[in-house]
Amino acid sequence: MSAGEPRNEAIRDGADGRSLRGRETPTYDMGVCAVDFTKALRLAGELEDETLLANLRCHP
């Protein structure tokens, strides 16, 4: 089976209206989060802003 065959099979199954019921993705308990992510989105935005500003300074 080639690398693209599972993807193509899934597309065909969806196009044919075949249900994906009965297929389950296993889940695992990953324990308690060791990092506080409540401010992660704000931090990511600040890092992106810094990168954009640095690029603008280098390429006016």
Short mmCIF file of the C-alpha atoms (twelve columns), coordinates in Angstrom:
data_MODEL
# 
_entry.id   MODEL 
# 
loop_
_atom_site.group_PDB 
_atom_site.id 
_atom_site.type_symbol 
_atom_site.label_atom_id 
_atom_site.label_alt_id 
_atom_site.label_comp_id 
_atom_site.label_asym_id 
_atom_site.label_seq_id 
_atom_site.Cartn_x 
_atom_site.Cartn_y 
_atom_site.Cartn_z 
_atom_site.pdbx_PDB_model_num 
ATOM 1  C CA . MET A 1  0.000   0.000  0.000  1 
ATOM 2  C CA . SER A 2  1.426   3.387  -0.959 1 
ATOM 3  C CA . ALA A 3  1.522   6.359  1.375  1 
ATOM 4  C CA . GLY A 4  -1.421  8.034  -0.386 1 
ATOM 5  C CA . GLU A 5  -3.724  5.015  -0.498 1 
ATOM 6  C CA . PRO A 6  -5.177  5.355  3.044  1 
ATOM 7  C CA . ARG A 7  -5.933  9.021  2.345  1 
ATOM 8  C CA . ASN A 8  -7.577  8.178  -0.976 1 
ATOM 9  C CA . GLU A 9  -9.595  5.402  0.647  1 
ATOM 10 C CA . ALA A 10 -10.846 7.810  3.329  1 
ATOM 11 C CA . ILE A 11 -11.851 10.338 0.653  1 
ATOM 12 C CA . ARG A 12 -13.712 7.655  -1.301 1 
ATOM 13 C CA . ASP A 13 -15.483 6.431  1.841  1 
ATOM 14 C CA . GLY A 14 -16.675 9.952  2.596  1 
ATOM 15 C CA . ALA A 15 -17.727 10.589 -0.990 1 
ATOM 16 C CA . ASP A 16 -19.716 7.345  -1.060 1 
ATOM 17 C CA . GLY A 17 -21.518 8.338  2.136  1 
ATOM 18 C CA . ARG A 18 -20.098 5.406  4.063  1 
ATOM 19 C CA . SER A 19 -20.128 5.983  7.770  1 
ATOM 20 C CA . LEU A 20 -16.959 6.088  9.802  1 
ATOM 21 C CA . ARG A 21 -18.801 4.611  12.771 1 
ATOM 22 C CA . GLY A 22 -16.965 1.778  14.365 1 
ATOM 23 C CA . ARG A 23 -13.617 3.468  13.856 1 
ATOM 24 C CA . GLU A 24 -12.187 4.839  17.041 1 
ATOM 25 C CA . THR A 25 -9.050  6.784  17.830 1 
ATOM 26 C CA . PRO A 26 -7.517  5.706  21.112 1 
ATOM 27 C CA . THR A 27 -7.097  8.361  23.788 1 
ATOM 28 C CA . TYR A 28 -4.619  8.387  26.616 1 
ATOM 29 C CA . ASP A 29 -4.488  10.162 29.953 1 
ATOM 30 C CA . MET A 30 -1.521  12.519 29.777 1 
ATOM 31 C CA . GLY A 31 -1.627  13.428 33.455 1 
ATOM 32 C CA . VAL A 32 -1.572  16.856 35.024 1 
ATOM 33 C CA . CYS A 33 -0.343  19.723 32.884 1 
ATOM 34 C CA . ALA A 34 3.080   20.853 34.080 1 
ATOM 35 C CA . VAL A 35 2.898   24.250 32.324 1 
ATOM 36 C CA . ASP A 36 0.283   26.992 32.648 1 
ATOM 37 C CA . PHE A 37 -0.974  27.669 29.125 1 
ATOM 38 C CA . THR A 38 -3.498  30.374 29.999 1 
ATOM 39 C CA . LYS A 39 -1.251  33.085 28.577 1 
ATOM 40 C CA . ALA A 40 0.232   31.049 25.738 1 
ATOM 41 C CA . LEU A 41 -1.855  32.680 23.009 1 
ATOM 42 C CA . ARG A 42 -0.857  36.181 24.126 1 
ATOM 43 C CA . LEU A 43 2.806   35.154 24.280 1 
ATOM 44 C CA . ALA A 44 2.621   33.616 20.798 1 
ATOM 45 C CA . GLY A 45 1.136   36.850 19.473 1 
ATOM 46 C CA . GLU A 46 3.886   38.928 21.064 1 
ATOM 47 C CA . LEU A 47 6.580   36.681 19.589 1 
ATOM 48 C CA . GLU A 48 4.967   36.917 16.157 1 
ATOM 49 C CA . ASP A 49 4.796   40.725 16.460 1 
ATOM 50 C CA . GLU A 50 8.495   40.872 17.339 1 
ATOM 51 C CA . THR A 51 9.372   38.728 14.325 1 
ATOM 52 C CA . LEU A 52 7.264   40.853 11.977 1 
ATOM 53 C CA . LEU A 53 8.834   44.068 13.274 1 
ATOM 54 C CA . ALA A 54 12.331  42.639 12.917 1 
ATOM 55 C CA . ASN A 55 11.585  41.637 9.320  1 
ATOM 56 C CA . LEU A 56 10.208  45.091 8.519  1 
ATOM 57 C CA . ARG A 57 13.351  46.723 9.909  1 
ATOM 58 C CA . CYS A 58 15.592  44.516 7.747  1 
ATOM 59 C CA . HIS A 59 13.500  44.826 4.583  1 
ATOM 60 C CA . PRO A 60 12.018  48.328 4.337  1 
# 
